[in-house]
Amino acid sequence: MIQFKCKICELVFWCAVILGHKPICPGCGQEAKGVS
């Protein structure tokens, strides 16, 4: 599990990373970016 933060709504959530799959924010449905 890696933590992601949405670029649009700033929601932080956890998501399992799957190769070729981009994490989608559960709040607004936009693509999210991984955070360290």
Phi, psi and omega per residue, in radians:
M1 nan 2.352 3.117
I2 -2.176 2.553 3.140
Q3 -1.505 2.369 3.124
F4 -2.153 2.687 3.076
K5 -2.262 2.212 -3.128
C6 -1.198 2.360 -3.139
K7 -1.279 -0.406 -3.075
I8 -1.619 -0.981 -3.034
C9 -1.789 0.026 3.069
E10 1.182 0.177 3.115
L11 -1.213 2.374 3.093
V12 -1.856 2.291 -3.127
F13 -2.565 2.883 3.134
W14 -1.805 2.472 -3.139
C15 -2.600 2.453 3.059
A16 -1.331 2.406 -3.104
V17 -1.577 2.244 3.094
I18 -2.095 2.290 -3.127
L19 -1.016 2.306 3.129
G20 1.417 0.042 -3.134
H21 -2.006 2.230 3.127
K22 -1.638 2.334 3.139
P23 -1.171 2.370 3.138
I24 -1.942 2.299 3.141
C25 -1.121 2.216 3.114
P26 -1.224 -0.279 -3.124
G27 -1.423 -0.879 -3.047
C28 -2.125 -0.081 3.077
G29 1.431 0.108 3.140
Q30 -1.584 2.804 3.114
E31 -1.155 2.365 -3.118
A32 -1.880 2.873 -3.097
K33 -2.025 2.439 -3.138
G34 -1.199 2.535 3.083
V35 -2.136 2.582 -3.127
S36 -1.674 nan nan
